[in-house]
């Protein structure tokens, strides 16, 4: 059985609320959105993916232990940011 490597803390929910992002949207990007863009730099993991209505959401996570992450925040991408990322995701299909 695979254990979900993503965790939401009280601070996660507060950061998402301040950004106007529901936890369900962030969870969708983390677990179900395909294709998506994943970038891992040091202890920071960024994942960008589309929610069911087509908007792109960027979720930032911090690595707490090997392959275990806590959600630090998220934000909706504006159209200028989303357009090139849509093209990358279509091309790469990840």
Secondary structure, DSSP 4 states (H G I P E B T S, - for coil): -PPP-EE--HHHHHHHHHHT--HHHHHHHHHT-SSEEEEEETTEEEEEEE-TTS-EEEEEEEEEETTEEEEEEEEEPPHHHHHHHHHHHHHH--
